[in-house]
């Protein structure tokens, strides 16, 4: 699903009106109807609650007026507040007339509005057209909406938050409990920096012309199932374990052998034919007992990896989970990295990344198309600190391009940064996955997919999605608070089956 900028969104709206032989008001009416239908599915008690619809002077305000009219016809307790202005958009004026001026309270930015604490506030002040931060004079009305225990629902964007420009901390922005955005996601809904304003969001299909959308050039994608369907081939009848690759996971140290166990299990559950683990000698009995399907290569050391006397010619190699950064580990890792063939399929995580951050000369030895999967702290060690998510993405893009690697920045809406500058934001996953070992599971999935012959880009996109989907399926059964990394592995089969079944 493409992520479009405001100019592209405006063009798609205009072209849809032309190709579908409708008016812009018809499109607004359609969007408002779709919004209300979904709203009542998600919040069926809304019609028995006081609802305040706060509208601006543009088309987002026009959406709000139409929404209020449609809700009012359902016998809801609706109060409409419209910003007083000398100039409204044409469709806003039409919806004022259709609702009736007697049903509208006009307000200025300095007015006080009595929002009941148990009310639902529908925010329709600004939509995707906002490009800069709101001025301080908006602080009064935005502060009133954000105050109290109201349920705050924003239409298209939380007012005060632009689609894809940086908005400084402290600017007036609605703190939305949920955002219903139209047709495609917007970049700022996906960035961690704006999490306080976007508790969650949902994309509503309002029937914009899909051909026009696909014609728009965009380097940003939101990963949904339709993007993954071509990546789910069926297994062939006469295949064997060698058909699906031999993955090697290298890592572990005294007290952290569970990381390798999680990664190895996740790898085999993700479809590779064979899995081996390269571990310090202290983990031999642990791995052989807990995971008999794995083959082992052991280092002479009992506490950490030192010699890295492991194969370099297996189908794919994942390095770093639970490994530590001891000097001898660094020396062994450095030598092993330099011994890899240029076409090695490599996945790096955790302490492998921490070593690279400390010894950045080693980055020159990474095979092209290596996948690195840092969490935000590991990323900051690699690329340096940042002041905003836009600066983070810019620096991470430059890093991926310079070293010709695929960089997965883990977190809510994990993002894949490709060497060509493309960004892929993941749509699966939940806060329950913020638990020790979750990243080790992802490393195993990624290594397995690479071993099976997936290109690094495909493996990264599919791996992120499957990892998050398994976490979502687990969370649906046991809840977010109780979720542990092993649960993600347990639900990998269901996640793969869901994709295969729909492909």
C-alpha beads as a LAMMPS data file, in Angstrom:
LAMMPS data file: protein, C-alpha beads

503 atoms
502 bonds

1 atom types
1 bond types

-500.0 500.0 xlo xhi
-500.0 500.0 ylo yhi
-500.0 500.0 zlo zhi

Masses

1 110.0

Atoms # bond

1 1 1 0.000 0.000 0.000
2 1 1 1.645 3.215 -1.155
3 1 1 2.210 6.098 1.235
4 1 1 1.484 9.319 -0.666
5 1 1 2.308 12.958 -0.015
6 1 1 -0.323 15.747 0.176
7 1 1 0.118 16.821 -3.473
8 1 1 -0.380 13.246 -4.631
9 1 1 -3.407 12.797 -2.372
10 1 1 -4.995 15.951 -3.777
11 1 1 -4.324 14.752 -7.323
12 1 1 -5.860 11.338 -6.596
13 1 1 -8.975 13.021 -5.171
14 1 1 -9.312 15.263 -8.231
15 1 1 -8.730 12.459 -10.730
16 1 1 -11.199 10.199 -8.925
17 1 1 -13.874 12.861 -9.287
18 1 1 -13.181 13.002 -13.030
19 1 1 -12.878 9.273 -13.746
20 1 1 -15.911 8.321 -11.637
21 1 1 -18.051 11.205 -12.961
22 1 1 -18.930 12.484 -9.511
23 1 1 -18.622 15.815 -7.722
24 1 1 -16.141 16.539 -4.948
25 1 1 -19.136 16.755 -2.611
26 1 1 -20.184 13.222 -3.659
27 1 1 -16.723 11.986 -2.723
28 1 1 -16.923 13.803 0.610
29 1 1 -20.319 12.240 1.282
30 1 1 -18.945 8.799 0.457
31 1 1 -15.963 9.253 2.789
32 1 1 -18.181 10.498 5.611
33 1 1 -20.595 7.578 5.201
34 1 1 -17.756 5.042 5.251
35 1 1 -16.359 6.728 8.367
36 1 1 -19.698 6.590 10.216
37 1 1 -20.315 2.954 9.319
38 1 1 -16.896 1.901 10.619
39 1 1 -17.245 4.129 13.665
40 1 1 -20.492 2.451 14.697
41 1 1 -18.961 -1.001 14.187
42 1 1 -16.008 -0.106 16.404
43 1 1 -17.987 1.923 18.957
44 1 1 -21.590 0.641 18.985
45 1 1 -22.391 2.541 22.198
46 1 1 -21.510 5.829 20.569
47 1 1 -25.136 6.648 19.713
48 1 1 -26.019 6.698 23.394
49 1 1 -23.136 9.024 24.265
50 1 1 -22.867 12.788 23.793
51 1 1 -20.871 13.432 20.607
52 1 1 -19.095 16.694 19.822
53 1 1 -17.992 17.182 16.210
54 1 1 -15.400 19.971 15.973
55 1 1 -14.992 21.263 12.420
56 1 1 -12.559 23.514 10.618
57 1 1 -13.223 25.814 7.666
58 1 1 -11.846 23.510 4.934
59 1 1 -12.831 20.162 3.506
60 1 1 -11.918 18.263 6.661
61 1 1 -14.487 20.465 8.386
62 1 1 -16.870 19.630 5.566
63 1 1 -16.329 15.943 6.343
64 1 1 -17.202 16.697 9.965
65 1 1 -20.445 18.451 9.047
66 1 1 -21.467 15.530 6.850
67 1 1 -20.534 13.063 9.599
68 1 1 -22.636 15.010 12.093
69 1 1 -25.631 14.987 9.749
70 1 1 -25.356 11.236 9.136
71 1 1 -24.943 10.503 12.854
72 1 1 -27.825 12.800 13.744
73 1 1 -30.100 10.768 11.479
74 1 1 -29.250 7.751 13.659
75 1 1 -30.727 9.567 16.708
76 1 1 -27.374 10.387 18.235
77 1 1 -26.780 13.214 20.723
78 1 1 -24.778 15.424 18.379
79 1 1 -23.309 18.866 19.029
80 1 1 -21.524 20.550 16.110
81 1 1 -18.884 23.269 16.545
82 1 1 -17.618 25.045 13.421
83 1 1 -14.714 27.478 13.376
84 1 1 -15.970 30.971 12.594
85 1 1 -14.483 32.192 9.338
86 1 1 -15.136 34.588 6.488
87 1 1 -14.078 31.953 3.995
88 1 1 -15.075 28.273 3.871
89 1 1 -14.394 25.684 1.211
90 1 1 -17.224 25.187 -1.274
91 1 1 -18.109 21.697 -0.028
92 1 1 -17.981 22.906 3.570
93 1 1 -20.629 25.513 2.701
94 1 1 -22.826 22.873 1.033
95 1 1 -22.683 20.697 4.140
96 1 1 -23.459 23.675 6.381
97 1 1 -26.647 24.167 4.390
98 1 1 -27.542 20.478 4.459
99 1 1 -27.043 20.265 8.218
100 1 1 -28.793 23.577 8.838
101 1 1 -27.208 26.576 10.515
102 1 1 -29.520 26.179 13.512
103 1 1 -27.696 22.940 14.349
104 1 1 -24.212 24.517 14.304
105 1 1 -22.391 26.361 17.095
106 1 1 -19.793 28.739 15.676
107 1 1 -16.648 29.279 17.752
108 1 1 -13.437 31.270 17.714
109 1 1 -10.021 30.107 18.887
110 1 1 -10.383 31.988 22.173
111 1 1 -13.785 30.521 23.083
112 1 1 -14.365 27.982 25.846
113 1 1 -16.369 24.876 24.909
114 1 1 -17.967 22.765 27.595
115 1 1 -16.983 19.218 26.604
116 1 1 -18.573 16.677 28.944
117 1 1 -15.996 14.317 30.461
118 1 1 -17.749 11.231 29.106
119 1 1 -18.210 12.695 25.619
120 1 1 -16.895 11.514 22.275
121 1 1 -15.067 14.255 20.367
122 1 1 -14.710 13.857 16.610
123 1 1 -11.835 16.018 15.428
124 1 1 -12.337 17.456 11.940
125 1 1 -10.315 20.653 12.184
126 1 1 -7.533 19.809 9.706
127 1 1 -6.900 16.995 7.228
128 1 1 -3.995 15.945 5.044
129 1 1 -3.475 19.446 3.648
130 1 1 -1.792 20.837 6.758
131 1 1 1.900 21.409 6.033
132 1 1 3.241 23.379 9.015
133 1 1 2.766 23.441 12.775
134 1 1 -0.248 25.302 14.145
135 1 1 0.440 28.663 15.755
136 1 1 0.230 29.202 19.504
137 1 1 -3.251 30.744 19.171
138 1 1 -4.557 27.200 18.534
139 1 1 -3.319 26.021 21.916
140 1 1 -6.564 27.010 23.661
141 1 1 -8.994 24.984 21.571
142 1 1 -6.589 22.052 21.077
143 1 1 -5.927 22.008 24.827
144 1 1 -9.660 21.873 25.546
145 1 1 -10.122 18.913 23.202
146 1 1 -7.163 17.120 24.759
147 1 1 -8.397 17.733 28.305
148 1 1 -10.718 15.489 30.310
149 1 1 -11.582 11.832 29.830
150 1 1 -13.207 12.181 26.419
151 1 1 -12.737 9.655 23.641
152 1 1 -10.948 11.575 20.879
153 1 1 -11.419 10.386 17.301
154 1 1 -9.623 12.162 14.455
155 1 1 -10.721 12.108 10.827
156 1 1 -7.824 11.535 8.390
157 1 1 -5.146 13.126 10.654
158 1 1 -4.982 14.361 14.246
159 1 1 -5.396 18.106 13.802
160 1 1 -2.050 19.843 14.129
161 1 1 -0.095 16.886 12.736
162 1 1 0.944 17.107 9.100
163 1 1 1.166 14.134 6.737
164 1 1 4.897 14.097 6.169
165 1 1 6.721 17.132 7.539
166 1 1 8.392 17.397 10.915
167 1 1 6.244 19.033 13.589
168 1 1 8.198 20.205 16.625
169 1 1 7.466 18.888 20.091
170 1 1 5.138 21.199 22.003
171 1 1 3.131 22.291 18.957
172 1 1 -0.680 22.191 19.338
173 1 1 -1.728 18.691 18.223
174 1 1 -4.794 16.603 19.035
175 1 1 -4.022 13.501 21.116
176 1 1 -6.224 11.033 19.217
177 1 1 -7.293 7.710 20.705
178 1 1 -7.906 6.528 17.164
179 1 1 -7.401 8.044 13.730
180 1 1 -9.521 6.965 10.776
181 1 1 -7.458 7.919 7.747
182 1 1 -8.724 7.696 4.188
183 1 1 -7.526 5.213 1.534
184 1 1 -3.786 5.139 2.331
185 1 1 -1.736 5.595 5.521
186 1 1 0.191 8.813 6.061
187 1 1 3.863 8.825 6.992
188 1 1 3.550 10.675 10.302
189 1 1 0.998 8.135 11.560
190 1 1 3.812 5.559 11.451
191 1 1 6.656 7.379 13.197
192 1 1 7.456 6.739 16.900
193 1 1 7.958 10.454 17.531
194 1 1 4.246 11.073 17.026
195 1 1 2.990 8.129 19.076
196 1 1 1.464 10.443 21.749
197 1 1 -0.929 11.785 19.102
198 1 1 -1.797 8.486 17.397
199 1 1 -2.806 5.766 19.834
200 1 1 -3.850 3.672 16.835
201 1 1 -5.101 4.233 13.309
202 1 1 -7.282 2.502 10.767
203 1 1 -7.243 2.951 6.985
204 1 1 -10.700 3.323 5.418
205 1 1 -11.225 2.483 1.752
206 1 1 -13.359 5.275 0.289
207 1 1 -13.140 4.080 -3.292
208 1 1 -10.495 6.394 -4.700
209 1 1 -9.291 5.440 -8.175
210 1 1 -6.738 2.674 -7.597
211 1 1 -5.159 3.048 -11.038
212 1 1 -4.378 6.682 -10.268
213 1 1 -2.937 5.677 -6.899
214 1 1 -0.670 3.083 -8.512
215 1 1 0.566 5.655 -11.026
216 1 1 1.954 7.822 -8.205
217 1 1 5.671 7.440 -7.577
218 1 1 6.470 6.789 -3.950
219 1 1 9.481 5.309 -2.194
220 1 1 7.401 4.614 0.916
221 1 1 5.186 1.533 1.271
222 1 1 2.941 0.192 4.028
223 1 1 3.250 -3.600 4.016
224 1 1 -0.073 -5.417 3.757
225 1 1 -0.927 -8.946 2.681
226 1 1 -1.399 -8.097 -0.994
227 1 1 2.298 -7.202 -1.248
228 1 1 3.257 -10.607 0.160
229 1 1 1.024 -12.913 -1.865
230 1 1 3.550 -13.372 -4.708
231 1 1 6.162 -14.417 -2.117
232 1 1 4.252 -17.477 -0.901
233 1 1 4.988 -20.329 -3.369
234 1 1 3.728 -23.819 -2.592
235 1 1 6.246 -26.568 -1.813
236 1 1 6.971 -29.052 -4.548
237 1 1 6.030 -32.691 -4.108
238 1 1 9.490 -34.094 -4.816
239 1 1 11.453 -31.584 -2.754
240 1 1 13.690 -32.627 0.156
241 1 1 15.373 -30.951 3.113
242 1 1 18.238 -29.744 0.953
243 1 1 15.761 -27.920 -1.281
244 1 1 14.991 -25.387 1.425
245 1 1 18.474 -24.484 2.519
246 1 1 20.791 -24.937 5.474
247 1 1 20.707 -22.012 7.909
248 1 1 23.401 -21.319 10.505
249 1 1 22.786 -19.201 13.610
250 1 1 25.958 -18.077 15.427
251 1 1 25.817 -16.587 18.907
252 1 1 25.334 -17.248 22.566
253 1 1 27.511 -16.844 25.631
254 1 1 27.371 -18.058 29.207
255 1 1 23.921 -17.099 30.511
256 1 1 22.608 -16.093 27.069
257 1 1 22.269 -19.359 25.219
258 1 1 18.496 -18.982 25.109
259 1 1 18.925 -16.362 22.396
260 1 1 20.428 -18.941 20.025
261 1 1 17.795 -21.491 20.982
262 1 1 15.012 -19.012 20.104
263 1 1 16.624 -17.991 16.817
264 1 1 17.291 -21.602 15.758
265 1 1 13.750 -22.737 16.570
266 1 1 12.283 -19.751 14.736
267 1 1 14.464 -20.509 11.713
268 1 1 13.303 -24.103 11.397
269 1 1 9.665 -23.107 12.017
270 1 1 10.052 -20.619 9.163
271 1 1 10.744 -23.283 6.595
272 1 1 14.453 -23.896 6.096
273 1 1 15.349 -27.563 5.597
274 1 1 18.303 -27.717 7.990
275 1 1 19.396 -25.621 10.956
276 1 1 22.768 -25.522 12.668
277 1 1 23.888 -23.446 15.625
278 1 1 27.401 -22.146 16.266
279 1 1 27.779 -21.737 20.031
280 1 1 30.345 -21.805 22.856
281 1 1 30.959 -25.257 24.291
282 1 1 28.917 -24.503 27.441
283 1 1 25.737 -24.621 25.357
284 1 1 26.211 -28.090 23.897
285 1 1 23.963 -29.966 26.316
286 1 1 21.400 -27.168 26.420
287 1 1 20.857 -27.057 22.654
288 1 1 20.997 -30.827 22.118
289 1 1 18.424 -31.381 24.844
290 1 1 16.060 -28.470 24.236
291 1 1 16.147 -28.570 20.439
292 1 1 17.150 -31.974 19.047
293 1 1 16.352 -30.921 15.478
294 1 1 19.378 -28.587 15.472
295 1 1 22.906 -29.597 14.532
296 1 1 25.770 -27.988 16.454
297 1 1 29.170 -26.465 15.846
298 1 1 30.881 -25.636 19.130
299 1 1 33.664 -23.221 19.953
300 1 1 36.414 -24.444 22.328
301 1 1 35.565 -21.769 24.913
302 1 1 33.121 -22.574 27.687
303 1 1 31.899 -18.991 28.201
304 1 1 31.925 -17.108 24.909
305 1 1 32.726 -17.456 21.232
306 1 1 36.392 -16.972 20.356
307 1 1 37.675 -18.891 17.349
308 1 1 34.552 -18.804 15.127
309 1 1 35.675 -22.001 13.455
310 1 1 32.357 -22.350 11.654
311 1 1 31.388 -23.064 8.033
312 1 1 31.203 -20.092 5.682
313 1 1 29.461 -21.836 2.799
314 1 1 26.011 -22.640 4.209
315 1 1 22.851 -21.243 2.612
316 1 1 22.505 -18.308 5.036
317 1 1 24.166 -17.207 8.255
318 1 1 22.722 -15.210 11.139
319 1 1 25.174 -13.790 13.686
320 1 1 24.966 -11.891 16.946
321 1 1 22.160 -13.085 19.226
322 1 1 23.370 -13.364 22.832
323 1 1 26.961 -13.251 21.620
324 1 1 28.527 -10.570 23.801
325 1 1 31.264 -8.114 22.827
326 1 1 34.302 -9.502 24.635
327 1 1 37.663 -8.730 23.010
328 1 1 38.250 -12.326 21.932
329 1 1 34.698 -12.526 20.581
330 1 1 35.351 -9.382 18.572
331 1 1 38.610 -10.827 17.201
332 1 1 36.937 -14.091 16.194
333 1 1 33.956 -12.332 14.648
334 1 1 36.243 -9.975 12.732
335 1 1 38.253 -12.844 11.241
336 1 1 35.119 -14.825 10.377
337 1 1 33.473 -11.816 8.727
338 1 1 36.527 -11.220 6.558
339 1 1 36.605 -14.891 5.538
340 1 1 33.032 -14.938 4.195
341 1 1 32.578 -15.178 0.433
342 1 1 31.310 -12.009 -1.220
343 1 1 27.997 -13.680 -2.075
344 1 1 27.314 -14.887 1.494
345 1 1 23.733 -14.369 2.668
346 1 1 24.207 -12.688 6.024
347 1 1 21.862 -11.504 8.783
348 1 1 23.330 -9.457 11.644
349 1 1 21.644 -8.581 14.922
350 1 1 22.324 -7.659 18.540
351 1 1 25.997 -7.926 19.557
352 1 1 27.195 -8.322 15.974
353 1 1 25.806 -4.825 15.409
354 1 1 27.293 -3.541 18.657
355 1 1 30.720 -4.775 17.561
356 1 1 30.287 -3.119 14.163
357 1 1 29.364 0.134 15.921
358 1 1 32.591 -0.030 17.953
359 1 1 34.743 -1.078 14.980
360 1 1 33.146 0.524 11.928
361 1 1 36.062 -0.459 9.697
362 1 1 34.462 -3.922 9.668
363 1 1 31.488 -2.540 7.744
364 1 1 33.580 -2.707 4.581
365 1 1 33.599 -6.514 4.843
366 1 1 29.805 -6.916 4.827
367 1 1 28.607 -8.831 1.766
368 1 1 26.199 -6.847 -0.403
369 1 1 22.554 -7.326 0.608
370 1 1 23.365 -8.126 4.224
371 1 1 20.326 -7.666 6.490
372 1 1 20.892 -5.802 9.766
373 1 1 18.065 -5.597 12.304
374 1 1 18.886 -3.096 15.077
375 1 1 16.539 -1.818 17.739
376 1 1 16.673 1.981 18.190
377 1 1 19.579 1.972 20.682
378 1 1 21.652 -0.317 18.453
379 1 1 20.828 1.913 15.503
380 1 1 22.006 5.032 17.347
381 1 1 25.323 3.302 18.050
382 1 1 25.697 2.632 14.321
383 1 1 24.608 5.949 12.827
384 1 1 24.803 8.407 15.751
385 1 1 22.076 10.243 17.651
386 1 1 19.184 12.077 15.984
387 1 1 16.905 14.962 16.930
388 1 1 13.798 13.764 15.098
389 1 1 12.486 10.691 13.315
390 1 1 13.033 12.472 10.016
391 1 1 16.704 12.912 10.837
392 1 1 16.867 9.271 11.948
393 1 1 15.395 8.071 8.658
394 1 1 17.698 10.326 6.661
395 1 1 20.822 9.059 8.437
396 1 1 19.666 5.443 8.271
397 1 1 18.955 5.765 4.525
398 1 1 22.448 7.116 3.956
399 1 1 23.949 4.285 6.029
400 1 1 22.039 1.600 4.081
401 1 1 23.008 3.156 0.745
402 1 1 26.682 3.559 1.670
403 1 1 27.089 -0.074 2.745
404 1 1 24.527 -1.567 0.305
405 1 1 22.645 -3.308 3.102
406 1 1 19.027 -3.775 4.139
407 1 1 18.348 -2.152 7.504
408 1 1 15.343 -3.165 9.617
409 1 1 14.717 -0.686 12.427
410 1 1 12.661 -2.654 14.943
411 1 1 9.743 -1.250 16.900
412 1 1 6.085 -0.392 16.344
413 1 1 5.679 -0.237 12.552
414 1 1 9.189 -1.639 12.063
415 1 1 10.673 -0.069 8.955
416 1 1 12.925 -1.615 6.320
417 1 1 15.365 0.834 4.719
418 1 1 16.653 -0.413 1.364
419 1 1 19.942 0.612 -0.273
420 1 1 17.991 2.338 -3.064
421 1 1 16.210 4.584 -0.544
422 1 1 12.869 2.762 -0.469
423 1 1 11.103 2.408 2.896
424 1 1 8.733 -0.398 3.856
425 1 1 6.715 0.080 7.050
426 1 1 5.323 -3.056 8.674
427 1 1 1.622 -3.246 9.547
428 1 1 1.687 -6.185 11.973
429 1 1 2.839 -6.516 15.580
430 1 1 1.747 -5.281 18.995
431 1 1 3.232 -3.928 22.249
432 1 1 3.260 -7.425 23.771
433 1 1 6.216 -8.168 21.500
434 1 1 8.337 -5.658 23.423
435 1 1 9.836 -8.537 25.389
436 1 1 13.240 -10.178 25.675
437 1 1 13.976 -12.616 22.866
438 1 1 11.513 -11.193 20.342
439 1 1 14.375 -9.842 18.219
440 1 1 16.156 -13.219 18.371
441 1 1 13.053 -14.808 16.862
442 1 1 13.112 -12.267 14.030
443 1 1 16.773 -13.063 13.359
444 1 1 15.898 -16.735 13.000
445 1 1 13.029 -15.984 10.617
446 1 1 15.183 -13.725 8.445
447 1 1 18.058 -16.230 8.298
448 1 1 15.666 -19.021 7.373
449 1 1 14.060 -17.055 4.547
450 1 1 17.469 -16.125 3.151
451 1 1 18.494 -19.796 3.315
452 1 1 15.414 -20.726 1.293
453 1 1 16.514 -18.466 -1.533
454 1 1 14.539 -15.298 -0.858
455 1 1 16.290 -12.102 -1.908
456 1 1 17.270 -9.900 1.027
457 1 1 14.505 -7.382 0.288
458 1 1 11.831 -10.076 0.045
459 1 1 13.128 -11.852 3.150
460 1 1 13.132 -8.632 5.160
461 1 1 9.609 -7.577 4.140
462 1 1 8.129 -11.047 4.622
463 1 1 10.121 -11.659 7.815
464 1 1 8.921 -8.454 9.469
465 1 1 5.313 -9.181 8.546
466 1 1 5.327 -12.850 9.596
467 1 1 7.075 -12.006 12.875
468 1 1 4.446 -9.376 13.699
469 1 1 1.541 -11.520 12.524
470 1 1 2.633 -14.429 14.731
471 1 1 2.819 -11.973 17.617
472 1 1 -0.679 -10.703 16.834
473 1 1 -2.107 -14.225 16.704
474 1 1 -0.422 -15.048 20.011
475 1 1 -1.669 -11.833 21.598
476 1 1 -5.239 -12.575 20.511
477 1 1 -5.085 -15.819 22.491
478 1 1 -3.077 -14.900 25.586
479 1 1 -3.021 -11.105 25.717
480 1 1 -0.187 -8.626 25.326
481 1 1 0.996 -8.562 28.946
482 1 1 1.731 -12.304 29.060
483 1 1 3.323 -12.614 25.636
484 1 1 6.855 -14.063 25.544
485 1 1 9.199 -14.754 22.645
486 1 1 8.486 -18.495 22.637
487 1 1 4.811 -17.696 21.990
488 1 1 5.777 -15.937 18.760
489 1 1 7.517 -19.127 17.592
490 1 1 4.501 -21.193 18.616
491 1 1 2.254 -19.111 16.343
492 1 1 4.581 -18.998 13.336
493 1 1 2.811 -21.981 11.706
494 1 1 -0.554 -20.213 11.979
495 1 1 0.948 -17.026 10.551
496 1 1 2.435 -18.825 7.550
497 1 1 -0.775 -20.796 7.038
498 1 1 -2.802 -17.596 7.004
499 1 1 -0.669 -16.134 4.236
500 1 1 -0.504 -19.363 2.239
501 1 1 -4.267 -19.771 2.527
502 1 1 -4.889 -16.305 1.129
503 1 1 -2.260 -16.398 -1.604

Bonds

1 1 1 2
2 1 2 3
3 1 3 4
4 1 4 5
5 1 5 6
6 1 6 7
7 1 7 8
8 1 8 9
9 1 9 10
10 1 10 11
11 1 11 12
12 1 12 13
13 1 13 14
14 1 14 15
15 1 15 16
16 1 16 17
17 1 17 18
18 1 18 19
19 1 19 20
20 1 20 21
21 1 21 22
22 1 22 23
23 1 23 24
24 1 24 25
25 1 25 26
26 1 26 27
27 1 27 28
28 1 28 29
29 1 29 30
30 1 30 31
31 1 31 32
32 1 32 33
33 1 33 34
34 1 34 35
35 1 35 36
36 1 36 37
37 1 37 38
38 1 38 39
39 1 39 40
40 1 40 41
41 1 41 42
42 1 42 43
43 1 43 44
44 1 44 45
45 1 45 46
46 1 46 47
47 1 47 48
48 1 48 49
49 1 49 50
50 1 50 51
51 1 51 52
52 1 52 53
53 1 53 54
54 1 54 55
55 1 55 56
56 1 56 57
57 1 57 58
58 1 58 59
59 1 59 60
60 1 60 61
61 1 61 62
62 1 62 63
63 1 63 64
64 1 64 65
65 1 65 66
66 1 66 67
67 1 67 68
68 1 68 69
69 1 69 70
70 1 70 71
71 1 71 72
72 1 72 73
73 1 73 74
74 1 74 75
75 1 75 76
76 1 76 77
77 1 77 78
78 1 78 79
79 1 79 80
80 1 80 81
81 1 81 82
82 1 82 83
83 1 83 84
84 1 84 85
85 1 85 86
86 1 86 87
87 1 87 88
88 1 88 89
89 1 89 90
90 1 90 91
91 1 91 92
92 1 92 93
93 1 93 94
94 1 94 95
95 1 95 96
96 1 96 97
97 1 97 98
98 1 98 99
99 1 99 100
100 1 100 101
101 1 101 102
102 1 102 103
103 1 103 104
104 1 104 105
105 1 105 106
106 1 106 107
107 1 107 108
108 1 108 109
109 1 109 110
110 1 110 111
111 1 111 112
112 1 112 113
113 1 113 114
114 1 114 115
115 1 115 116
116 1 116 117
117 1 117 118
118 1 118 119
119 1 119 120
120 1 120 121
121 1 121 122
122 1 122 123
123 1 123 124
124 1 124 125
125 1 125 126
126 1 126 127
127 1 127 128
128 1 128 129
129 1 129 130
130 1 130 131
131 1 131 132
132 1 132 133
133 1 133 134
134 1 134 135
135 1 135 136
136 1 136 137
137 1 137 138
138 1 138 139
139 1 139 140
140 1 140 141
141 1 141 142
142 1 142 143
143 1 143 144
144 1 144 145
145 1 145 146
146 1 146 147
147 1 147 148
148 1 148 149
149 1 149 150
150 1 150 151
151 1 151 152
152 1 152 153
153 1 153 154
154 1 154 155
155 1 155 156
156 1 156 157
157 1 157 158
158 1 158 159
159 1 159 160
160 1 160 161
161 1 161 162
162 1 162 163
163 1 163 164
164 1 164 165
165 1 165 166
166 1 166 167
167 1 167 168
168 1 168 169
169 1 169 170
170 1 170 171
171 1 171 172
172 1 172 173
173 1 173 174
174 1 174 175
175 1 175 176
176 1 176 177
177 1 177 178
178 1 178 179
179 1 179 180
180 1 180 181
181 1 181 182
182 1 182 183
183 1 183 184
184 1 184 185
185 1 185 186
186 1 186 187
187 1 187 188
188 1 188 189
189 1 189 190
190 1 190 191
191 1 191 192
192 1 192 193
193 1 193 194
194 1 194 195
195 1 195 196
196 1 196 197
197 1 197 198
198 1 198 199
199 1 199 200
200 1 200 201
201 1 201 202
202 1 202 203
203 1 203 204
204 1 204 205
205 1 205 206
206 1 206 207
207 1 207 208
208 1 208 209
209 1 209 210
210 1 210 211
211 1 211 212
212 1 212 213
213 1 213 214
214 1 214 215
215 1 215 216
216 1 216 217
217 1 217 218
218 1 218 219
219 1 219 220
220 1 220 221
221 1 221 222
222 1 222 223
223 1 223 224
224 1 224 225
225 1 225 226
226 1 226 227
227 1 227 228
228 1 228 229
229 1 229 230
230 1 230 231
231 1 231 232
232 1 232 233
233 1 233 234
234 1 234 235
235 1 235 236
236 1 236 237
237 1 237 238
238 1 238 239
239 1 239 240
240 1 240 241
241 1 241 242
242 1 242 243
243 1 243 244
244 1 244 245
245 1 245 246
246 1 246 247
247 1 247 248
248 1 248 249
249 1 249 250
250 1 250 251
251 1 251 252
252 1 252 253
253 1 253 254
254 1 254 255
255 1 255 256
256 1 256 257
257 1 257 258
258 1 258 259
259 1 259 260
260 1 260 261
261 1 261 262
262 1 262 263
263 1 263 264
264 1 264 265
265 1 265 266
266 1 266 267
267 1 267 268
268 1 268 269
269 1 269 270
270 1 270 271
271 1 271 272
272 1 272 273
273 1 273 274
274 1 274 275
275 1 275 276
276 1 276 277
277 1 277 278
278 1 278 279
279 1 279 280
280 1 280 281
281 1 281 282
282 1 282 283
283 1 283 284
284 1 284 285
285 1 285 286
286 1 286 287
287 1 287 288
288 1 288 289
289 1 289 290
290 1 290 291
291 1 291 292
292 1 292 293
293 1 293 294
294 1 294 295
295 1 295 296
296 1 296 297
297 1 297 298
298 1 298 299
299 1 299 300
300 1 300 301
301 1 301 302
302 1 302 303
303 1 303 304
304 1 304 305
305 1 305 306
306 1 306 307
307 1 307 308
308 1 308 309
309 1 309 310
310 1 310 311
311 1 311 312
312 1 312 313
313 1 313 314
314 1 314 315
315 1 315 316
316 1 316 317
317 1 317 318
318 1 318 319
319 1 319 320
320 1 320 321
321 1 321 322
322 1 322 323
323 1 323 324
324 1 324 325
325 1 325 326
326 1 326 327
327 1 327 328
328 1 328 329
329 1 329 330
330 1 330 331
331 1 331 332
332 1 332 333
333 1 333 334
334 1 334 335
335 1 335 336
336 1 336 337
337 1 337 338
338 1 338 339
339 1 339 340
340 1 340 341
341 1 341 342
342 1 342 343
343 1 343 344
344 1 344 345
345 1 345 346
346 1 346 347
347 1 347 348
348 1 348 349
349 1 349 350
350 1 350 351
351 1 351 352
352 1 352 353
353 1 353 354
354 1 354 355
355 1 355 356
356 1 356 357
357 1 357 358
358 1 358 359
359 1 359 360
360 1 360 361
361 1 361 362
362 1 362 363
363 1 363 364
364 1 364 365
365 1 365 366
366 1 366 367
367 1 367 368
368 1 368 369
369 1 369 370
370 1 370 371
371 1 371 372
372 1 372 373
373 1 373 374
374 1 374 375
375 1 375 376
376 1 376 377
377 1 377 378
378 1 378 379
379 1 379 380
380 1 380 381
381 1 381 382
382 1 382 383
383 1 383 384
384 1 384 385
385 1 385 386
386 1 386 387
387 1 387 388
388 1 388 389
389 1 389 390
390 1 390 391
391 1 391 392
392 1 392 393
393 1 393 394
394 1 394 395
395 1 395 396
396 1 396 397
397 1 397 398
398 1 398 399
399 1 399 400
400 1 400 401
401 1 401 402
402 1 402 403
403 1 403 404
404 1 404 405
405 1 405 406
406 1 406 407
407 1 407 408
408 1 408 409
409 1 409 410
410 1 410 411
411 1 411 412
412 1 412 413
413 1 413 414
414 1 414 415
415 1 415 416
416 1 416 417
417 1 417 418
418 1 418 419
419 1 419 420
420 1 420 421
421 1 421 422
422 1 422 423
423 1 423 424
424 1 424 425
425 1 425 426
426 1 426 427
427 1 427 428
428 1 428 429
429 1 429 430
430 1 430 431
431 1 431 432
432 1 432 433
433 1 433 434
434 1 434 435
435 1 435 436
436 1 436 437
437 1 437 438
438 1 438 439
439 1 439 440
440 1 440 441
441 1 441 442
442 1 442 443
443 1 443 444
444 1 444 445
445 1 445 446
446 1 446 447
447 1 447 448
448 1 448 449
449 1 449 450
450 1 450 451
451 1 451 452
452 1 452 453
453 1 453 454
454 1 454 455
455 1 455 456
456 1 456 457
457 1 457 458
458 1 458 459
459 1 459 460
460 1 460 461
461 1 461 462
462 1 462 463
463 1 463 464
464 1 464 465
465 1 465 466
466 1 466 467
467 1 467 468
468 1 468 469
469 1 469 470
470 1 470 471
471 1 471 472
472 1 472 473
473 1 473 474
474 1 474 475
475 1 475 476
476 1 476 477
477 1 477 478
478 1 478 479
479 1 479 480
480 1 480 481
481 1 481 482
482 1 482 483
483 1 483 484
484 1 484 485
485 1 485 486
486 1 486 487
487 1 487 488
488 1 488 489
489 1 489 490
490 1 490 491
491 1 491 492
492 1 492 493
493 1 493 494
494 1 494 495
495 1 495 496
496 1 496 497
497 1 497 498
498 1 498 499
499 1 499 500
500 1 500 501
501 1 501 502
502 1 502 503
